[in-house]
Amino acid sequence: MRYFAFILILFTTVSANSQEGYLPRSCTQVWITTYSSKLEIEGKLIGLEQNSLSVLLASRNKMDDGSRTVQVPVPDIREFSFRDNRRIGKGAMIGALAGAGIGIITGFVSNFHNRVDSGAFFDNDHPPLYVTVVRNGAIGAVAGAGIGAAIGAARFYIPINGDPKNLASQRVRLEKHMCLE
């Protein structure tokens, strides 16, 4: 009965913390490509009005007057892109787990035909099963984490094309990546 109560409390805590309303929203790095400039505007989205976007520029960028906030009119916006930082970690974690699983399976399969267990850790002719499994699992986890992080680091592009209707249709999606003041 104690185990059941522990599992119930653990499940309730995990499910309550995974609710959308309980998680703090963090600012997302955004890039805005405009028609008037070949450069991308990089920063954090802090305002979303009907006809413009407000962006707090990255720390290395400043306007000519020294301010770090810029208003970008909607007719000048070609596309809006962002990278969700949580996806990088999640991609690395899923990739590492998948890579480790594949590595462990290949370790078992590749050593299945080798019935001789010498017991020596560095015997390269006939390594024991646990060495092959651990080695393949570790290599698979590292490779999977790298590939998962690379996939997770991709940017999401939202074409605006200077049309306020496109901005209005993507308003909910953009509000998710806006910084709270």
Secondary structure, DSSP 4 states (H G I P E B T S, - for coil): -HHHHHHHHHHHHHHHHTSGGGSPP---EEEEEESS-SSEEEEEEEEE-SSEEEEEE-TT---TTS--EEEEEGGGEEEEEEE-HHHHHHHHHHHHHHHHHHHHHHHHHHHHS-------TT-SSS--HHHHHHHHHHHHHHHHHHHHHHHHTPPEEEE-TT-HHHHHHTHHHHHTTSPP-
